Amino acid sequence: MTITGGASGIDVANVSSCLITNINASGNIRGVYLAAATNSEVRNSNLSNNGYGVYCDYATSNSIANNVATGEHGNGVALGDGIYMDYGGSNKVSNNDLSANHVFGISIFSSSNNIVTGNTMSQNEYYGVRFRQSDNNTFTFNTVRANAQEGICLIETTNHQIYLNNFIDQPTAIMGPSQARLYSHKRWRTPTTVPLRRGYMGNYYSDYNGTASNGTGIGSTPSAYGDKYPTHTARCELRFF
């Protein structure tokens, strides 16, 4: 199904357990609009070249997986994000291409306990991902590459788990309003030690200049961003956490 020219290509409002799949939505203000939707899925769809790819408004416990949301351009003065999440929680965003958007790959605002994993966020005009007034989110196994400003922008937010991501050719990998405060309440490493690596693992940074120690593949010195366990090579697919 191809849908163009609407306020929303697909509008899922105040319902649960909906499946949206194999949709081609372009030229809409929102490719898919999840408004107070719960336990629904958006997957395997091309949601490129809208104002927003997926716009979540008070949406909880949904899955957004295996979609392409690129070239989102906003609407007038509005931002343009691959995924925008507003006042939601406990959603899972996985294996999406959220690249080359007008502002952010994904923006999470006032939304907590979400899982963002296995996505690609590259060449967005501002940030790969923005967490604002959002707590306790997990950000793992993502590739954040060559976004114009920060890879991750953290604003008024705390208690995230950020590990086993690749930050490649990224001018600034991670940025917050106060660096000392920023690093004191985030976990930049795996929750358990990795047996084959004989220790914790953090994130990979292509501009990291430290050396690996003891053959573990883990940097001997912290990264510039406060990550004490930077991986010396791009992260491997260890999905047992």
C-alpha positions, -999 to 999 in steps of 0.1 A, spaced: 0 0 0 13 35 -9 -1 65 9 8 101 1 -5 136 8 -21 132 42 -18 148 76 -8 112 85 -3 83 62 -15 59 89 -33 73 120 -35 49 150 -53 66 178 -65 54 212 -64 17 202 -41 -13 209 -27 -43 191 -26 -29 156 -1 -41 130 12 -17 104 35 -34 79 48 -32 43 35 4 39 51 30 16 42 64 31 57 96 16 47 132 12 27 132 44 31 154 75 36 121 95 42 88 78 27 69 108 10 86 138 7 66 170 -15 87 193 -21 70 227 -16 37 209 -4 6 229 10 -28 221 11 -21 184 38 -27 157 51 -6 129 75 -27 108 90 -34 74 78 -1 59 93 27 39 84 59 57 108 83 40 103 118 27 75 129 51 76 156 78 82 128 103 86 91 97 69 79 129 54 104 153 46 89 188 23 109 210 15 93 245 23 60 229 34 31 252 46 -5 248 48 -4 210 74 -19 186 89 1 157 112 -22 138 129 -27 104 117 5 88 134 31 67 127 67 78 151 89 59 148 123 43 122 136 68 120 173 64 96 187 90 66 209 82 71 246 80 88 256 113 85 220 127 115 197 132 119 167 109 129 134 126 130 98 116 111 90 148 97 115 173 85 102 207 66 125 229 53 116 264 55 78 259 73 49 274 84 13 273 86 13 235 112 -7 215 128 9 185 150 -16 166 168 -21 133 156 10 116 175 33 92 170 68 106 194 88 85 196 120 64 168 137 83 163 175 86 170 175 124 173 142 143 174 106 136 153 99 167 141 124 193 128 111 227 111 138 248 95 132 282 96 94 275 112 68 297 121 31 298 124 28 260 148 4 243 167 18 212 188 -10 196 203 -20 163 195 12 145 215 33 120 216 71 125 238 88 100 242 121 83 213 138 101 215 176 100 217 179 138 219 149 161 217 111 157 195 109 188 183 134 214 171 124 248 153 153 265 136 151 299 136 114 294 151 89 319 160 52 321 163 45 284 186 18 270 207 26 239 227 -4 226 241 -19 193 234 12 173 256 28 146 258 66 149 278 80 120 287 114 107 258 134 120 264 171 116 266 179 154 263 154 183 258 117 180 238 117 212 225 149 228 214 146 265 193 174 280 178 173 315 179 135 315 194 108 336 200 71 343 205 58 307 224 26 297 245 34 267 269 6 255 281 -15 226 273 13 201 295 25 172 303 62 170 320 66 136 333 98 120 312 117 145 324 153 154 311 149 189 299 114 201 280 124 232 272 158 246 252 173 275 249 206 293 274 197 320 300 171 312 309 163 348 272 159 357 265 141 325 290 112 331 282 107 368 248 92 363 250 72 331 262 36 326 285 34 297 293 -3 299 276 -37 297 257 -47 328 279 -78 332 314 -87 322 319 -103 288 336 -137 291 355 -137 258 367 -101 264 374 -108 301 358 -76 313 331 -49 308 326 -33 274 316 2 266 312 18 232 334 21 201 347 56 190 365 59 157 385 88 171 397 69 202 435 69 204 441 46 233 456 12 231 440 -21 240 452 -38 271 459 -75 279 445 -86 246 409 -79 257 401 -55 229 391 -29 256 409 4 257 434 9 284 424 45 291 389 61 292 375 78 261 372 116 259 335 111 268 341 94 301 336 59 289 360 37 310 357 7 288 359 18 252 361 -10 227 392 -9 205 373 -22 175 338 -18 162 314 -36 185 306 -73 178 271 -87 178 269 -99 215 232 -100 222 230 -120 254 223 -92 278 
